[in-house]
């Protein structure tokens, strides 16, 4: 696995280190006397991720945190790692190149190990997008992979039974995003509550839950998807809206590239919608278009605001745009893009 890159941080305590060593031993990754080193890798807010340097090469180990590393008091069950591994196994059976290989799992410790993917060969899509490397082909590949996973898991009771994660999804997605935002924008509370209810009760496909550019690597064989700890059997519109949201928000951060982000947005959405065969594509698109402005507003005023929008003018632009669409929803993703493009030209 290739983590979200930034400067390493120190392990919190010797106890933390000992627990991690024990998990590696329980997973049969290391033996009692085998030499290895740990390199903590920063970037995520919900887990600790380490590179484990072994004589045979590097791997990654990931451990879920009970309290997420954000300013708000945001807690989530550590057993979510169990379903992250399950999501990767199912997704890997559909698109083998789209996930890192799982090497071991220690459910009691909330840890699992996976292949390490070198940053030079697997750059993070978020990093590329923020640097101006905005390729419609890469976006289409992302939409294609997501659509294939959703289509292959659609209306499958056997898959749904493996993901009894409604409570986790509510705690780590619906509450901190939409419910928390409704407390800031009281006049929109009924609309946001309706989005929560629609999302919560729509059960159609295996959802990743954090399908974001920060969790996507762009490799030679196509996208590789990381961090499925929000995995849930539910509404496909959530994954699609979640990733399209970031392509809109990056246009607020880098207005000079807004049109290029929107071209990527269209490529991703079109590639995804080509796979929608479990319901009328227009219905899936309409739910996505309804949810998208709620997620836009949530990344400003929810519990997990995007870190790259820091200026008051940027935030106010997103707020005004999202509020207008929440008050008067539109059914087509292209209409949202047209409005965002037009606003950027003003």
N, C-alpha and C positions, 0 to 999 in steps of 0.2 A: 504494500500500500504506500502511496505517496501522500503524506499529510499536507494540511494547509500550512505553508511554510512561513515561519517567522523565527525570531531568536529563541533558542531553547530556554526553558525555565528550570530551576532546580527542583528536585524531588522534595516534596513537602517535609518528609521525615524519614528517619531510618525504618520506622514501622511500615511506611508506604513501600519502601524498597524491599523489605522482607516479604511483605504480602505479595508483591509482584513476582519475586523470585519463587515463592511457593506456588503461585499459579502456573508459572512456566514449568515447574517440576511436575505438577499435577497433570498438565497437558502433555507431558512427555516430550516437551520441546528441549529441555536440558536435563542432564543427569546430575547426580549429586556433586560430582567433582569436575564438572565441565566448566571451562572458563568462558565467560561472556561479559559483555558490557552493555549498559543501558544508556540510551541518549533520549532524554525527554524532548518531545516535539510539540511546540505550542501552536495554537490556532483555533481549536474548537472551544466551545463554551460548555459543552455538556459531558465531555469525557477527557481523561488523560490518555495520551497516545505516546508510545515509546518505540524507538527503533532498537531492536535487540541485535547486537553484533555478535555473531557466532563464528566459530572457525569455518563453518560451511557457507557463511554468507549472512546477509542481513534479512531479518523479518520484522514485522510490526506486531505489537500487542496493544490492545485497547481496553480501557477500564471505564465503565460508566460512573459518573459522579451523582450523589444524591441531591446536591445543590448546584445549580448551574452557575457558571462564572459570568454573571451579569449583575447590574446594579440592583435590579428588583429581586425580591425574595421569591425565587422560582425553583421549585423542587419537583423531582420526578423519580419514580421507582427505578432502582438500579437494575432490576431484572429485565429491563427493556433490551439489554444486550442479547438476551436469549432470542428475541424475535428479530433482532438485526441479523443474527447469524442465519435464522430461518429464511428471512427475505433474500439474503445473498445466495443461499443454496437453491431456492426456487428460481430466482432471476438467472443464476448461472446455468440452470438446466434449460433455460429458454434461449439466452444469448450468452454463451460461455465466455466470450471476450469482455463482457460488460461488468464483471466483478472480479476482485482479487481472490485468489485461492484461499479457502479457509484451512488453516493448519492445525487448529486445536481450539478447545472451548473448556472453560472452567466456570460453570454457571454459578456455583456457590460464591465465587470471588467476583462475579460480574465482569469477567475478562474473556477475551478470545484473541487468538493469534491468526495472522494472515500474511500473505506474501507482501513483501516490500517492493514498491514500484518506484524506481529512481526518478527524481524530479526532472532530470535532463531529458528523459524519454517520455515522461507522463506529466506535462505541465498542468497546473490547475486552471480550469476554464475561467474562473473568476480573475485570476492574475492576467491571463491573456486579454480578457475583455477590458479590464481597467487600463491596460497598456495600449489599447487601440488595435489589438489584433482581433478583429471582429469579422469572422468568416461565416457567410451564410451556409456553406457546406457543413461546417462543424455544428451549427445550430440544427440543421436538418438531421444530421446523424443523431443528435441528442433526442430530438422529437421522435425519430424512427425507433430508437431503442426503447424509449418509454412506451410508445404505442404498442410495440411487440410484446412487452411484458404485460401490459394491461390486457391486451387481447387474449393472450394465452392463459390468463388467470380469471377471465371474466365468468361470472356466474358459476363458479366452481365451489361447491360445498366442501369438498375435501381441503381446499386451500383455506377457505374461511374458518374452518374448524381449528386450523393451526395457528390462528391469530386472534385469540380472545383478548384483544388489546384496546378495547373501546375506552377504558378508564385511562390508560397511559396516553392515548392519542388526545383525549380531552385535556389531560393535565399538561401535556407538553406542546400542544398545538392550538386547540380551540380556545382554551381559557387564556393563555398568555397573549394570543394574537387578537382574536375577535372580542372575547368577553372583556378583557382588560381595556381594549380600545373603546368599548361602549361606555366605560366609566369615565373616560375623558370627553367623549362626544355624546353627552346624554340625549341630545335630540335625535341621534342616529341609533340609539339603543334598540328600538323595535326592529329596524332593518338589519342590524348586525345580529340580533337574536334569531331572526329568520334565517340568516345565512348559516348560523351555527346549527340550527335544527335541520335544515336541508342537508348540510354536510354530514351531520351526525347520523342521520337515518338513511342515507343512500348507500347501499351495500352492493357493489357491483364487481370490483376488481381488487387486486393486491396493490396497495398504495405504499409508496416509499415514505412519504411524509416530510422529507427535508430535501426535496429534489431541487437543489440550488446549484449555481455555478461553483460555489466553494466546495461542493461535494462531487464534482465531476472532473475527471482527468481526461485530457485529449491525447489518446495514444494512436500509434500507427494503425492499429486494428479497429479503431473506433473509440467511443467514450467508455470510460470505466467509472462505475458509480460507487461511491463510498457512503458511510454514515447513515445506515437505514434503521437507526434506533427508534424512529417514530413509526415503524412499519405497522400497517393496519389494513384490515379488509374493509374497504369502504368506497368513497366517491372518487372516481378518477379525475374529476375536475380539480381536486385539491392539488395533485401533483402538477398538472398542466398550469394552473393559475400561479402556483408557487414559483415555478421557474420563469414564466413570462413576466411576472412581477419584477424580477431582478433586471430584466432587459429594459423595462420601462424606467426603473429607478436609476439605472446607470446613465440614462439619458438626461436625468436631472443633474447628476454629478458632472457629466461631460457633455454639455449641450452641443459642442462642436461635432460630436459623433452621434447625435440623437438619431439621425436618419439611418445610419448604419446599424445601430442597435435595433431599430424598427424593422429593417430588412431581415435581421437575424430572427426577430420575433415572428415575422410572417413565415419564414422558412421552417422554424421549429413547429409552429402551430399547424401548418399545412401538412408536414410530414407526420405529425402525430395523428391528426384527424383522419388521415388516409387509412389508419388501422382501426378506427372505431366501428366495430361490427356487432357489439353487444346491445346497442341502442341506436336510435337515429342520431347521426353525428350532430345535427342541429340542436338536439336536446343537451348533449354533453357540452357543446360549445356555449349554449346559453347559460348553463350553470357556471361554467368557467368565467364567462364574461360578467356574471353577477358577483362572483366571489372575488375576482381580481381587484376591484377597487377597495374592497374590505381589507385585503392583504396589503395593498399599497399604504393605506392609512395606518394599518397595524405596524408597519415597519418604521413609522414616524412616532406614533403615540402608544404603541403596545409595550410589552415587557422586553422585546428584543429589537430595538431600533437599529437600522443599518448604520454601521460606523462611518461610512464614507459620505453621508449627507450631514454636514455639520453647520452649514450656514442657515440663518433664519429664512432668507429668501428661498433657498432650495426647499426647505421643509414646508414653507407656506405654499409654494407652487404645488407640491404633491398633495398637501391637505386639500387645497381648493379643487384640484382635478378629481381626486378620489371622492370627496364629499358630493360633488355634482353628479357623479355616476352612481353613487349609492342612493341619492335622492331620486334619480331618474335613470334606472338601469337600461342598458342596451343589450340586444341578444347576440351581437356579432363581435368577435375579437378584432376584426379588421376595422370596425367603427371606432373602437377604443384607440387603436393605433393611429387612425387618421386624425382623431382629435388631439392626440399627444403630439403628433408631427406638426399639426397646424399651430398648436400652442407654442411649440419651439421656434416657429418662424416669426412670432410676434415680437 
